[in-house]
């Protein structure tokens, strides 16, 4: 699993000390890549493939890109919306 965050992670100590990191902004984008060991020959190959996707988040447009994939945030009044 690889996790990318548009903001630097900051250490956060709440109930469990020295094991939690958070993005401090409420306008933060994340990319999570999960694969099987069978998909890549080694961890190094997987890391290289993840970095080649070059994740980027445009806050003004609410657009998150990673490789050929893109998602754009649109605000709705429905409080159950997460994406």
PDB file of N, CA, C and O in Angstrom:
ATOM      1  N   UNK A   1       0.841  -1.167   0.000  1.00  0.00           N
ATOM      2  CA  UNK A   1       0.000   0.000   0.000  1.00  0.00           C
ATOM      3  C   UNK A   1       0.890   1.235   0.000  1.00  0.00           C
ATOM      4  O   UNK A   1       1.887   1.293   0.721  1.00  0.00           O
ATOM      5  N   UNK A   2       0.527   2.216  -0.808  1.00  0.00           N
ATOM      6  CA  UNK A   2       1.219   3.505  -0.830  1.00  0.00           C
ATOM      7  C   UNK A   2       0.191   4.587  -0.533  1.00  0.00           C
ATOM      8  O   UNK A   2      -0.940   4.522  -1.015  1.00  0.00           O
ATOM      9  N   UNK A   3       0.577   5.574   0.254  1.00  0.00           N
ATOM     10  CA  UNK A   3      -0.319   6.670   0.609  1.00  0.00           C
ATOM     11  C   UNK A   3       0.384   7.990   0.342  1.00  0.00           C
ATOM     12  O   UNK A   3       1.492   8.226   0.824  1.00  0.00           O
ATOM     13  N   UNK A   4      -0.277   8.858  -0.442  1.00  0.00           N
ATOM     14  CA  UNK A   4       0.237  10.189  -0.741  1.00  0.00           C
ATOM     15  C   UNK A   4      -0.753  11.205  -0.193  1.00  0.00           C
ATOM     16  O   UNK A   4      -1.965  11.001  -0.269  1.00  0.00           O
ATOM     17  N   UNK A   5      -0.239  12.301   0.361  1.00  0.00           N
ATOM     18  CA  UNK A   5      -1.071  13.369   0.906  1.00  0.00           C
ATOM     19  C   UNK A   5      -0.616  14.693   0.305  1.00  0.00           C
ATOM     20  O   UNK A   5       0.584  14.929   0.166  1.00  0.00           O
ATOM     21  N   UNK A   6      -1.556  15.554  -0.050  1.00  0.00           N
ATOM     22  CA  UNK A   6      -1.209  16.837  -0.661  1.00  0.00           C
ATOM     23  C   UNK A   6      -0.547  17.800   0.323  1.00  0.00           C
ATOM     24  O   UNK A   6       0.105  18.759  -0.091  1.00  0.00           O
ATOM     25  N   UNK A   7      -0.711  17.553   1.609  1.00  0.00           N
ATOM     26  CA  UNK A   7      -0.071  18.375   2.644  1.00  0.00           C
ATOM     27  C   UNK A   7       0.909  17.511   3.425  1.00  0.00           C
ATOM     28  O   UNK A   7       0.750  16.292   3.490  1.00  0.00           O
ATOM     29  N   UNK A   8       1.915  18.134   4.015  1.00  0.00           N
ATOM     30  CA  UNK A   8       2.824  17.338   4.854  1.00  0.00           C
ATOM     31  C   UNK A   8       2.060  16.754   6.040  1.00  0.00           C
ATOM     32  O   UNK A   8       1.199  17.410   6.626  1.00  0.00           O
ATOM     33  N   UNK A   9       2.386  15.530   6.376  1.00  0.00           N
ATOM     34  CA  UNK A   9       1.792  14.922   7.567  1.00  0.00           C
ATOM     35  C   UNK A   9       2.413  15.537   8.808  1.00  0.00           C
ATOM     36  O   UNK A   9       3.604  15.847   8.830  1.00  0.00           O
ATOM     37  N   UNK A  10       1.602  15.710   9.836  1.00  0.00           N
ATOM     38  CA  UNK A  10       2.084  16.210  11.125  1.00  0.00           C
ATOM     39  C   UNK A  10       1.773  15.160  12.183  1.00  0.00           C
ATOM     40  O   UNK A  10       0.695  14.565  12.188  1.00  0.00           O
ATOM     41  N   UNK A  11       2.727  14.942  13.075  1.00  0.00           N
ATOM     42  CA  UNK A  11       2.513  13.984  14.157  1.00  0.00           C
ATOM     43  C   UNK A  11       1.362  14.462  15.031  1.00  0.00           C
ATOM     44  O   UNK A  11       1.242  15.653  15.316  1.00  0.00           O
ATOM     45  N   UNK A  12       0.523  13.532  15.451  1.00  0.00           N
ATOM     46  CA  UNK A  12      -0.635  13.854  16.283  1.00  0.00           C
ATOM     47  C   UNK A  12      -0.716  12.821  17.394  1.00  0.00           C
ATOM     48  O   UNK A  12      -0.783  11.620  17.131  1.00  0.00           O
ATOM     49  N   UNK A  13      -0.711  13.281  18.618  1.00  0.00           N
ATOM     50  CA  UNK A  13      -0.805  12.380  19.768  1.00  0.00           C
ATOM     51  C   UNK A  13      -2.141  12.601  20.456  1.00  0.00           C
ATOM     52  O   UNK A  13      -2.406  13.680  20.987  1.00  0.00           O
ATOM     53  N   UNK A  14      -2.964  11.593  20.444  1.00  0.00           N
ATOM     54  CA  UNK A  14      -4.267  11.659  21.088  1.00  0.00           C
ATOM     55  C   UNK A  14      -4.344  10.500  22.079  1.00  0.00           C
ATOM     56  O   UNK A  14      -3.724  10.552  23.141  1.00  0.00           O
ATOM     57  N   UNK A  15      -5.070   9.494  21.751  1.00  0.00           N
ATOM     58  CA  UNK A  15      -5.175   8.339  22.640  1.00  0.00           C
ATOM     59  C   UNK A  15      -3.998   7.380  22.476  1.00  0.00           C
ATOM     60  O   UNK A  15      -3.579   6.722  23.429  1.00  0.00           O
ATOM     61  N   UNK A  16      -3.477   7.314  21.263  1.00  0.00           N
ATOM     62  CA  UNK A  16      -2.349   6.423  20.993  1.00  0.00           C
ATOM     63  C   UNK A  16      -1.157   7.293  20.622  1.00  0.00           C
ATOM     64  O   UNK A  16      -1.174   7.955  19.584  1.00  0.00           O
ATOM     65  N   UNK A  17      -0.151   7.298  21.432  1.00  0.00           N
ATOM     66  CA  UNK A  17       0.961   8.222  21.270  1.00  0.00           C
ATOM     67  C   UNK A  17       1.980   7.738  20.244  1.00  0.00           C
ATOM     68  O   UNK A  17       2.267   6.546  20.132  1.00  0.00           O
ATOM     69  N   UNK A  18       2.515   8.701  19.501  1.00  0.00           N
ATOM     70  CA  UNK A  18       3.603   8.510  18.545  1.00  0.00           C
ATOM     71  C   UNK A  18       3.286   7.478  17.464  1.00  0.00           C
ATOM     72  O   UNK A  18       4.170   6.738  17.031  1.00  0.00           O
ATOM     73  N   UNK A  19       2.036   7.429  17.031  1.00  0.00           N
ATOM     74  CA  UNK A  19       1.707   6.485  15.956  1.00  0.00           C
ATOM     75  C   UNK A  19       0.675   7.053  14.980  1.00  0.00           C
ATOM     76  O   UNK A  19       0.213   6.333  14.095  1.00  0.00           O
ATOM     77  N   UNK A  20       0.306   8.317  15.122  1.00  0.00           N
ATOM     78  CA  UNK A  20      -0.711   8.890  14.252  1.00  0.00           C
ATOM     79  C   UNK A  20      -0.167  10.135  13.568  1.00  0.00           C
ATOM     80  O   UNK A  20       0.504  10.963  14.185  1.00  0.00           O
ATOM     81  N   UNK A  21      -0.474  10.247  12.268  1.00  0.00           N
ATOM     82  CA  UNK A  21      -0.086  11.417  11.489  1.00  0.00           C
ATOM     83  C   UNK A  21      -1.315  11.918  10.756  1.00  0.00           C
ATOM     84  O   UNK A  21      -2.133  11.124  10.290  1.00  0.00           O
ATOM     85  N   UNK A  22      -1.448  13.235  10.651  1.00  0.00           N
ATOM     86  CA  UNK A  22      -2.614  13.831  10.002  1.00  0.00           C
ATOM     87  C   UNK A  22      -2.193  14.960   9.077  1.00  0.00           C
ATOM     88  O   UNK A  22      -1.158  15.599   9.267  1.00  0.00           O
ATOM     89  N   UNK A  23      -3.033  15.188   8.062  1.00  0.00           N
ATOM     90  CA  UNK A  23      -2.926  16.389   7.262  1.00  0.00           C
ATOM     91  C   UNK A  23      -3.703  17.468   7.992  1.00  0.00           C
ATOM     92  O   UNK A  23      -4.854  17.245   8.368  1.00  0.00           O
ATOM     93  N   UNK A  24      -3.109  18.623   8.202  1.00  0.00           N
ATOM     94  CA  UNK A  24      -3.741  19.636   9.054  1.00  0.00           C
ATOM     95  C   UNK A  24      -4.864  20.416   8.373  1.00  0.00           C
ATOM     96  O   UNK A  24      -5.731  20.963   9.054  1.00  0.00           O
ATOM     97  N   UNK A  25      -4.860  20.474   7.057  1.00  0.00           N
ATOM     98  CA  UNK A  25      -5.865  21.255   6.344  1.00  0.00           C
ATOM     99  C   UNK A  25      -7.145  20.445   6.144  1.00  0.00           C
ATOM    100  O   UNK A  25      -7.100  19.223   6.004  1.00  0.00           O
ATOM    101  N   UNK A  26      -8.285  21.139   6.133  1.00  0.00           N
ATOM    102  CA  UNK A  26      -9.545  20.462   5.807  1.00  0.00           C
ATOM    103  C   UNK A  26      -9.678  20.314   4.292  1.00  0.00           C
ATOM    104  O   UNK A  26     -10.573  19.623   3.803  1.00  0.00           O
ATOM    105  N   UNK A  27      -8.785  20.965   3.560  1.00  0.00           N
ATOM    106  CA  UNK A  27      -8.767  20.873   2.100  1.00  0.00           C
ATOM    107  C   UNK A  27      -7.526  20.081   1.686  1.00  0.00           C
ATOM    108  O   UNK A  27      -6.613  20.614   1.056  1.00  0.00           O
ATOM    109  N   UNK A  28      -7.515  18.824   2.047  1.00  0.00           N
ATOM    110  CA  UNK A  28      -6.386  17.947   1.788  1.00  0.00           C
ATOM    111  C   UNK A  28      -6.840  16.797   0.905  1.00  0.00           C
ATOM    112  O   UNK A  28      -7.929  16.253   1.091  1.00  0.00           O
ATOM    113  N   UNK A  29      -6.004  16.430  -0.053  1.00  0.00           N
ATOM    114  CA  UNK A  29      -6.320  15.310  -0.939  1.00  0.00           C
ATOM    115  C   UNK A  29      -5.376  14.148  -0.646  1.00  0.00           C
ATOM    116  O   UNK A  29      -4.221  14.342  -0.266  1.00  0.00           O
ATOM    117  N   UNK A  30      -5.894  12.945  -0.830  1.00  0.00           N
ATOM    118  CA  UNK A  30      -5.115  11.730  -0.596  1.00  0.00           C
ATOM    119  C   UNK A  30      -5.210  10.809  -1.804  1.00  0.00           C
ATOM    120  O   UNK A  30      -6.240  10.749  -2.476  1.00  0.00           O
ATOM    121  N   UNK A  31      -4.124  10.094  -2.069  1.00  0.00           N
ATOM    122  CA  UNK A  31      -4.114   9.016  -3.053  1.00  0.00           C
ATOM    123  C   UNK A  31      -3.633   7.775  -2.321  1.00  0.00           C
ATOM    124  O   UNK A  31      -2.572   7.786  -1.696  1.00  0.00           O
ATOM    125  N   UNK A  32      -4.407   6.718  -2.398  1.00  0.00           N
ATOM    126  CA  UNK A  32      -4.038   5.443  -1.780  1.00  0.00           C
ATOM    127  C   UNK A  32      -3.982   4.394  -2.887  1.00  0.00           C
ATOM    128  O   UNK A  32      -4.958   4.193  -3.611  1.00  0.00           O
ATOM    129  N   UNK A  33      -2.844   3.732  -3.013  1.00  0.00           N
ATOM    130  CA  UNK A  33      -2.661   2.710  -4.038  1.00  0.00           C
ATOM    131  C   UNK A  33      -2.456   1.373  -3.339  1.00  0.00           C
ATOM    132  O   UNK A  33      -1.505   1.196  -2.578  1.00  0.00           O
ATOM    133  N   UNK A  34      -3.352   0.446  -3.605  1.00  0.00           N
ATOM    134  CA  UNK A  34      -3.278  -0.891  -3.001  1.00  0.00           C
ATOM    135  C   UNK A  34      -3.162  -1.924  -4.115  1.00  0.00           C
ATOM    136  O   UNK A  34      -3.953  -1.921  -5.058  1.00  0.00           O
ATOM    137  N   UNK A  35      -2.188  -2.793  -4.005  1.00  0.00           N
ATOM    138  CA  UNK A  35      -1.974  -3.826  -5.015  1.00  0.00           C
ATOM    139  C   UNK A  35      -1.607  -5.141  -4.337  1.00  0.00           C
ATOM    140  O   UNK A  35      -1.371  -5.199  -3.130  1.00  0.00           O
ATOM    141  N   UNK A  36      -1.568  -6.164  -5.128  1.00  0.00           N
ATOM    142  CA  UNK A  36      -1.120  -7.471  -4.667  1.00  0.00           C
ATOM    143  C   UNK A  36       0.386  -7.599  -4.910  1.00  0.00           C
ATOM    144  O   UNK A  36       0.925  -6.937  -5.796  1.00  0.00           O
ATOM    145  N   UNK A  37       1.047  -8.418  -4.155  1.00  0.00           N
ATOM    146  CA  UNK A  37       2.474  -8.686  -4.390  1.00  0.00           C
ATOM    147  C   UNK A  37       2.708  -9.217  -5.797  1.00  0.00           C
ATOM    148  O   UNK A  37       3.783  -9.026  -6.365  1.00  0.00           O
ATOM    149  N   UNK A  38       1.708  -9.882  -6.358  1.00  0.00           N
ATOM    150  CA  UNK A  38       1.829 -10.462  -7.699  1.00  0.00           C
ATOM    151  C   UNK A  38       1.921  -9.390  -8.787  1.00  0.00           C
ATOM    152  O   UNK A  38       2.407  -9.663  -9.885  1.00  0.00           O
ATOM    153  N   UNK A  39       1.459  -8.178  -8.492  1.00  0.00           N
ATOM    154  CA  UNK A  39       1.415  -7.116  -9.496  1.00  0.00           C
ATOM    155  C   UNK A  39       2.780  -6.528  -9.817  1.00  0.00           C
ATOM    156  O   UNK A  39       2.969  -5.972 -10.899  1.00  0.00           O
ATOM    157  N   UNK A  40       3.729  -6.640  -8.907  1.00  0.00           N
ATOM    158  CA  UNK A  40       5.056  -6.052  -9.086  1.00  0.00           C
ATOM    159  C   UNK A  40       6.111  -7.053  -8.642  1.00  0.00           C
ATOM    160  O   UNK A  40       5.875  -7.855  -7.738  1.00  0.00           O
ATOM    161  N   UNK A  41       7.267  -7.005  -9.277  1.00  0.00           N
ATOM    162  CA  UNK A  41       8.336  -7.936  -8.951  1.00  0.00           C
ATOM    163  C   UNK A  41       8.992  -7.678  -7.613  1.00  0.00           C
ATOM    164  O   UNK A  41       9.518  -8.594  -6.981  1.00  0.00           O
ATOM    165  N   UNK A  42       8.958  -6.406  -7.176  1.00  0.00           N
ATOM    166  CA  UNK A  42       9.617  -6.057  -5.918  1.00  0.00           C
ATOM    167  C   UNK A  42       8.989  -4.789  -5.347  1.00  0.00           C
ATOM    168  O   UNK A  42       8.241  -4.085  -6.026  1.00  0.00           O
ATOM    169  N   UNK A  43       9.306  -4.521  -4.101  1.00  0.00           N
ATOM    170  CA  UNK A  43       8.827  -3.298  -3.461  1.00  0.00           C
ATOM    171  C   UNK A  43       9.375  -2.077  -4.191  1.00  0.00           C
ATOM    172  O   UNK A  43       8.669  -1.082  -4.353  1.00  0.00           O
ATOM    173  N   UNK A  44      10.624  -2.148  -4.631  1.00  0.00           N
ATOM    174  CA  UNK A  44      11.246  -1.026  -5.341  1.00  0.00           C
ATOM    175  C   UNK A  44      10.499  -0.710  -6.632  1.00  0.00           C
ATOM    176  O   UNK A  44      10.298   0.459  -6.962  1.00  0.00           O
ATOM    177  N   UNK A  45      10.084  -1.753  -7.372  1.00  0.00           N
ATOM    178  CA  UNK A  45       9.323  -1.539  -8.608  1.00  0.00           C
ATOM    179  C   UNK A  45       7.972  -0.890  -8.306  1.00  0.00           C
ATOM    180  O   UNK A  45       7.524  -0.005  -9.035  1.00  0.00           O
ATOM    181  N   UNK A  46       7.337  -1.332  -7.242  1.00  0.00           N
ATOM    182  CA  UNK A  46       6.058  -0.750  -6.838  1.00  0.00           C
ATOM    183  C   UNK A  46       6.225   0.723  -6.477  1.00  0.00           C
ATOM    184  O   UNK A  46       5.438   1.564  -6.912  1.00  0.00           O
ATOM    185  N   UNK A  47       7.245   1.035  -5.684  1.00  0.00           N
ATOM    186  CA  UNK A  47       7.486   2.427  -5.287  1.00  0.00           C
ATOM    187  C   UNK A  47       7.750   3.300  -6.501  1.00  0.00           C
ATOM    188  O   UNK A  47       7.241   4.418  -6.583  1.00  0.00           O
ATOM    189  N   UNK A  48       8.535   2.807  -7.440  1.00  0.00           N
ATOM    190  CA  UNK A  48       8.828   3.563  -8.654  1.00  0.00           C
ATOM    191  C   UNK A  48       7.546   3.820  -9.449  1.00  0.00           C
ATOM    192  O   UNK A  48       7.324   4.934  -9.925  1.00  0.00           O
ATOM    193  N   UNK A  49       6.708   2.802  -9.592  1.00  0.00           N
ATOM    194  CA  UNK A  49       5.446   2.957 -10.327  1.00  0.00           C
ATOM    195  C   UNK A  49       4.535   3.982  -9.646  1.00  0.00           C
ATOM    196  O   UNK A  49       3.868   4.764 -10.323  1.00  0.00           O
ATOM    197  N   UNK A  50       4.506   3.979  -8.323  1.00  0.00           N
ATOM    198  CA  UNK A  50       3.689   4.952  -7.585  1.00  0.00           C
ATOM    199  C   UNK A  50       4.197   6.369  -7.814  1.00  0.00           C
ATOM    200  O   UNK A  50       3.411   7.284  -8.059  1.00  0.00           O
ATOM    201  N   UNK A  51       5.509   6.550  -7.733  1.00  0.00           N
ATOM    202  CA  UNK A  51       6.093   7.880  -7.931  1.00  0.00           C
ATOM    203  C   UNK A  51       5.884   8.377  -9.351  1.00  0.00           C
ATOM    204  O   UNK A  51       5.735   9.580  -9.570  1.00  0.00           O
ATOM    205  N   UNK A  52       5.870   7.464 -10.324  1.00  0.00           N
ATOM    206  CA  UNK A  52       5.665   7.853 -11.721  1.00  0.00           C
ATOM    207  C   UNK A  52       4.264   8.401 -11.963  1.00  0.00           C
ATOM    208  O   UNK A  52       4.041   9.097 -12.953  1.00  0.00           O
ATOM    209  N   UNK A  53       3.329   8.107 -11.092  1.00  0.00           N
ATOM    210  CA  UNK A  53       1.967   8.654 -11.228  1.00  0.00           C
ATOM    211  C   UNK A  53       1.930  10.146 -10.910  1.00  0.00           C
ATOM    212  O   UNK A  53       0.987  10.832 -11.306  1.00  0.00           O
ATOM    213  N   UNK A  54       2.918  10.655 -10.214  1.00  0.00           N
ATOM    214  CA  UNK A  54       3.060  12.078  -9.885  1.00  0.00           C
ATOM    215  C   UNK A  54       1.742  12.700  -9.409  1.00  0.00           C
ATOM    216  O   UNK A  54       1.182  13.554 -10.096  1.00  0.00           O
ATOM    217  N   UNK A  55       1.252  12.289  -8.264  1.00  0.00           N
ATOM    218  CA  UNK A  55       0.007  12.868  -7.755  1.00  0.00           C
ATOM    219  C   UNK A  55       0.128  14.382  -7.581  1.00  0.00           C
ATOM    220  O   UNK A  55       1.170  14.892  -7.171  1.00  0.00           O
ATOM    221  N   UNK A  56      -0.940  15.078  -7.895  1.00  0.00           N
ATOM    222  CA  UNK A  56      -0.968  16.535  -7.740  1.00  0.00           C
ATOM    223  C   UNK A  56      -2.396  16.964  -7.422  1.00  0.00           C
ATOM    224  O   UNK A  56      -3.357  16.429  -7.975  1.00  0.00           O
ATOM    225  N   UNK A  57      -2.520  17.928  -6.532  1.00  0.00           N
ATOM    226  CA  UNK A  57      -3.834  18.438  -6.135  1.00  0.00           C
ATOM    227  C   UNK A  57      -3.890  19.931  -6.388  1.00  0.00           C
ATOM    228  O   UNK A  57      -3.071  20.685  -5.862  1.00  0.00           O
ATOM    229  N   UNK A  58      -4.857  20.365  -7.194  1.00  0.00           N
ATOM    230  CA  UNK A  58      -5.101  21.779  -7.473  1.00  0.00           C
ATOM    231  C   UNK A  58      -6.231  22.228  -6.550  1.00  0.00           C
ATOM    232  O   UNK A  58      -7.401  21.947  -6.813  1.00  0.00           O
ATOM    233  N   UNK A  59      -5.880  22.925  -5.469  1.00  0.00           N
ATOM    234  CA  UNK A  59      -6.876  23.345  -4.472  1.00  0.00           C
ATOM    235  C   UNK A  59      -7.942  24.262  -5.061  1.00  0.00           C
ATOM    236  O   UNK A  59      -9.121  24.132  -4.733  1.00  0.00           O
ATOM    237  N   UNK A  60      -7.541  25.178  -5.918  1.00  0.00           N
ATOM    238  CA  UNK A  60      -8.497  26.135  -6.478  1.00  0.00           C
ATOM    239  C   UNK A  60      -9.593  25.444  -7.283  1.00  0.00           C
ATOM    240  O   UNK A  60     -10.754  25.850  -7.231  1.00  0.00           O
ATOM    241  N   UNK A  61      -9.230  24.410  -8.021  1.00  0.00           N
ATOM    242  CA  UNK A  61     -10.197  23.693  -8.849  1.00  0.00           C
ATOM    243  C   UNK A  61     -10.748  22.451  -8.161  1.00  0.00           C
ATOM    244  O   UNK A  61     -11.702  21.843  -8.648  1.00  0.00           O
ATOM    245  N   UNK A  62     -10.151  22.069  -7.026  1.00  0.00           N
ATOM    246  CA  UNK A  62     -10.587  20.859  -6.334  1.00  0.00           C
ATOM    247  C   UNK A  62     -10.298  19.603  -7.134  1.00  0.00           C
ATOM    248  O   UNK A  62     -11.028  18.616  -7.042  1.00  0.00           O
ATOM    249  N   UNK A  63      -9.221  19.645  -7.925  1.00  0.00           N
ATOM    250  CA  UNK A  63      -8.917  18.549  -8.841  1.00  0.00           C
ATOM    251  C   UNK A  63      -7.686  17.773  -8.367  1.00  0.00           C
ATOM    252  O   UNK A  63      -6.628  18.349  -8.113  1.00  0.00           O
ATOM    253  N   UNK A  64      -7.849  16.473  -8.256  1.00  0.00           N
ATOM    254  CA  UNK A  64      -6.765  15.576  -7.866  1.00  0.00           C
ATOM    255  C   UNK A  64      -6.417  14.700  -9.060  1.00  0.00           C
ATOM    256  O   UNK A  64      -7.288  14.074  -9.663  1.00  0.00           O
ATOM    257  N   UNK A  65      -5.126  14.665  -9.392  1.00  0.00           N
ATOM    258  CA  UNK A  65      -4.659  13.839 -10.504  1.00  0.00           C
ATOM    259  C   UNK A  65      -3.562  12.907 -10.022  1.00  0.00           C
ATOM    260  O   UNK A  65      -2.743  13.263  -9.174  1.00  0.00           O
ATOM    261  N   UNK A  66      -3.567  11.708 -10.582  1.00  0.00           N
ATOM    262  CA  UNK A  66      -2.496  10.738 -10.337  1.00  0.00           C
ATOM    263  C   UNK A  66      -2.411   9.865 -11.581  1.00  0.00           C
ATOM    264  O   UNK A  66      -3.305   9.061 -11.847  1.00  0.00           O
ATOM    265  N   UNK A  67      -1.340  10.026 -12.334  1.00  0.00           N
ATOM    266  CA  UNK A  67      -1.219   9.288 -13.589  1.00  0.00           C
ATOM    267  C   UNK A  67      -2.313   9.718 -14.546  1.00  0.00           C
ATOM    268  O   UNK A  67      -2.512  10.913 -14.766  1.00  0.00           O
ATOM    269  N   UNK A  68      -3.023   8.757 -15.117  1.00  0.00           N
ATOM    270  CA  UNK A  68      -4.103   9.048 -16.069  1.00  0.00           C
ATOM    271  C   UNK A  68      -5.455   9.230 -15.395  1.00  0.00           C
ATOM    272  O   UNK A  68      -6.465   9.429 -16.071  1.00  0.00           O
ATOM    273  N   UNK A  69      -5.482   9.165 -14.078  1.00  0.00           N
ATOM    274  CA  UNK A  69      -6.744   9.273 -13.352  1.00  0.00           C
ATOM    275  C   UNK A  69      -6.920  10.665 -12.757  1.00  0.00           C
ATOM    276  O   UNK A  69      -5.958  11.313 -12.345  1.00  0.00           O
ATOM    277  N   UNK A  70      -8.170  11.102 -12.724  1.00  0.00           N
ATOM    278  CA  UNK A  70      -8.481  12.435 -12.203  1.00  0.00           C
ATOM    279  C   UNK A  70      -9.844  12.404 -11.522  1.00  0.00           C
ATOM    280  O   UNK A  70     -10.766  11.722 -11.969  1.00  0.00           O
ATOM    281  N   UNK A  71      -9.948  13.149 -10.444  1.00  0.00           N
ATOM    282  CA  UNK A  71     -11.227  13.293  -9.746  1.00  0.00           C
ATOM    283  C   UNK A  71     -11.353  14.756  -9.330  1.00  0.00           C
ATOM    284  O   UNK A  71     -10.375  15.378  -8.915  1.00  0.00           O
ATOM    285  N   UNK A  72     -12.568  15.300  -9.445  1.00  0.00           N
ATOM    286  CA  UNK A  72     -12.807  16.695  -9.091  1.00  0.00           C
ATOM    287  C   UNK A  72     -13.876  16.764  -8.009  1.00  0.00           C
ATOM    288  O   UNK A  72     -14.935  16.148  -8.126  1.00  0.00           O
ATOM    289  N   UNK A  73     -13.589  17.510  -6.968  1.00  0.00           N
ATOM    290  CA  UNK A  73     -14.528  17.699  -5.859  1.00  0.00           C
ATOM    291  C   UNK A  73     -15.578  18.722  -6.256  1.00  0.00           C
ATOM    292  O   UNK A  73     -15.264  19.774  -6.814  1.00  0.00           O
ATOM    293  N   UNK A  74     -16.824  18.399  -5.961  1.00  0.00           N
ATOM    294  CA  UNK A  74     -17.927  19.343  -6.140  1.00  0.00           C
ATOM    295  C   UNK A  74     -18.729  19.354  -4.850  1.00  0.00           C
ATOM    296  O   UNK A  74     -19.155  18.308  -4.361  1.00  0.00           O
ATOM    297  N   UNK A  75     -18.927  20.525  -4.316  1.00  0.00           N
ATOM    298  CA  UNK A  75     -19.646  20.634  -3.053  1.00  0.00           C
ATOM    299  C   UNK A  75     -21.147  20.505  -3.287  1.00  0.00           C
ATOM    300  O   UNK A  75     -21.715  21.119  -4.190  1.00  0.00           O
ATOM    301  N   UNK A  76     -21.768  19.684  -2.442  1.00  0.00           N
ATOM    302  CA  UNK A  76     -23.215  19.510  -2.450  1.00  0.00           C
ATOM    303  C   UNK A  76     -23.724  19.738  -1.039  1.00  0.00           C
ATOM    304  O   UNK A  76     -22.946  19.713  -0.085  1.00  0.00           O
ATOM    305  N   UNK A  77     -24.997  19.956  -0.903  1.00  0.00           N
ATOM    306  CA  UNK A  77     -25.584  20.186   0.413  1.00  0.00           C
ATOM    307  C   UNK A  77     -25.855  18.885   1.165  1.00  0.00           C
ATOM    308  O   UNK A  77     -26.137  18.912   2.363  1.00  0.00           O
ATOM    309  N   UNK A  78     -25.774  17.763   0.484  1.00  0.00           N
ATOM    310  CA  UNK A  78     -26.001  16.461   1.103  1.00  0.00           C
ATOM    311  C   UNK A  78     -24.855  16.161   2.067  1.00  0.00           C
ATOM    312  O   UNK A  78     -23.715  15.991   1.635  1.00  0.00           O
ATOM    313  N   UNK A  79     -25.141  16.096   3.354  1.00  0.00           N
ATOM    314  CA  UNK A  79     -24.099  15.913   4.367  1.00  0.00           C
ATOM    315  C   UNK A  79     -23.487  14.516   4.353  1.00  0.00           C
ATOM    316  O   UNK A  79     -22.504  14.275   5.053  1.00  0.00           O
ATOM    317  N   UNK A  80     -24.046  13.589   3.574  1.00  0.00           N
ATOM    318  CA  UNK A  80     -23.464  12.247   3.504  1.00  0.00           C
ATOM    319  C   UNK A  80     -22.385  12.152   2.438  1.00  0.00           C
ATOM    320  O   UNK A  80     -21.779  11.093   2.272  1.00  0.00           O
ATOM    321  N   UNK A  81     -22.130  13.243   1.708  1.00  0.00           N
ATOM    322  CA  UNK A  81     -21.139  13.228   0.642  1.00  0.00           C
ATOM    323  C   UNK A  81     -19.730  13.165   1.216  1.00  0.00           C
ATOM    324  O   UNK A  81     -19.387  13.925   2.121  1.00  0.00           O
ATOM    325  N   UNK A  82     -18.927  12.269   0.693  1.00  0.00           N
ATOM    326  CA  UNK A  82     -17.523  12.184   1.083  1.00  0.00           C
ATOM    327  C   UNK A  82     -16.596  12.452  -0.081  1.00  0.00           C
ATOM    328  O   UNK A  82     -15.466  12.894   0.126  1.00  0.00           O
ATOM    329  N   UNK A  83     -17.043  12.195  -1.307  1.00  0.00           N
ATOM    330  CA  UNK A  83     -16.197  12.416  -2.482  1.00  0.00           C
ATOM    331  C   UNK A  83     -16.887  13.424  -3.374  1.00  0.00           C
ATOM    332  O   UNK A  83     -16.364  13.774  -4.431  1.00  0.00           O
TER     333      UNK A  83
END
